């Protein structure tokens, strides 16, 4: 059985819905995890599109490869210390990645 078929077989048997995990994480998790769960909640339908829709790649290798260098640079520079700095770095790294393509 191919990977998508295996996923389609396994998902209905889950004891708890992934959306429920995000709801619990938002309500009861540590602050940083709760914020991440909160951010992902509106996207729960899209997060599982790759399982249901044929033609959607099971991996996001192209996207990962596009941002890999930027993510590595951000990690080795110890990140940023303010929301404004994060936004600036995000935009500069996106622009650099696009120009590199």
C-alpha positions in Angstrom: 0.0 0.0 0.0 1.4 3.4 -0.9 2.0 6.0 1.9 -1.2 8.0 1.2 -3.3 4.8 1.4 -1.7 3.8 4.7 -2.4 7.3 6.1 -6.0 7.2 4.9 -6.4 3.8 6.6 -4.8 4.9 9.9 -6.4 8.3 10.5 -10.0 7.3 11.0 -8.8 4.9 13.8 -7.2 7.5 15.9 -8.6 7.7 19.4 -8.3 11.5 19.5 -8.6 14.0 16.7 -5.5 16.1 16.0 -7.7 19.2 16.3 -8.6 18.1 19.9 -4.9 17.9 20.7 -4.4 21.4 19.5 -7.4 22.6 21.6 -6.0 20.9 24.7 -2.5 22.3 24.0 -3.9 25.8 23.6 -5.8 25.5 26.9 -3.5 23.6 29.1 0.0 23.7 27.6 2.9 25.9 28.5 2.7 29.4 27.2 4.9 28.9 24.1 3.1 25.6 23.2 -0.3 27.2 23.8 0.6 30.0 21.4 1.7 27.5 18.7 -1.5 25.4 19.1 -3.5 28.6 18.9 -1.8 29.5 15.6 -2.4 26.1 14.1 -6.1 25.7 15.1 -7.5 27.8 12.2 -5.5 25.6 9.8 -6.5 22.1 11.0 -8.4 21.3 7.7 -5.4 22.4 5.6 -2.9 20.5 7.7 -4.4 17.1 6.6 -5.1 18.0 2.9 -2.1 15.9 1.8 -3.8 12.8 3.2 -7.2 13.3 1.4 -6.3 15.0 -1.9 -4.4 13.2 -4.6 -1.9 15.4 -6.3 -0.8 17.0 -3.1 2.8 15.9 -2.2 3.2 13.9 1.0 6.3 15.9 1.7 7.2 19.5 1.5 10.7 19.0 0.3 10.7 21.9 -2.1 9.5 24.3 0.6 11.9 22.9 3.1 14.8 23.2 0.7 13.8 26.8 -0.1 14.0 28.0 3.5 16.7 25.6 4.9 19.6 28.1 4.5 17.6 30.9 6.1 16.5 28.7 9.1 20.1 27.6 9.7 21.3 31.2 9.6 18.6 32.3 12.0 19.4 29.5 14.4 23.2 30.1 14.5 22.6 33.8 15.0 20.6 33.0 18.2 17.4 34.5 16.8 16.1 37.9 17.6 15.1 39.8 20.7 12.0 41.8 19.6 8.9 41.4 17.4 10.2 44.1 15.1 13.5 42.4 14.6 11.8 39.1 13.9 9.6 40.7 11.3 12.6 42.4 9.7 14.7 39.2 9.6 11.7 37.2 8.3 11.2 39.6 5.4 14.9 39.8 4.5 15.3 36.1 4.5 12.2 35.6 2.4 13.4 38.2 -0.1 16.9 36.6 -0.2 15.4 33.1 -0.7 13.1 34.3 -3.6 16.0 36.2 -5.2 18.1 33.1 -5.0 15.6 31.1 -6.9 
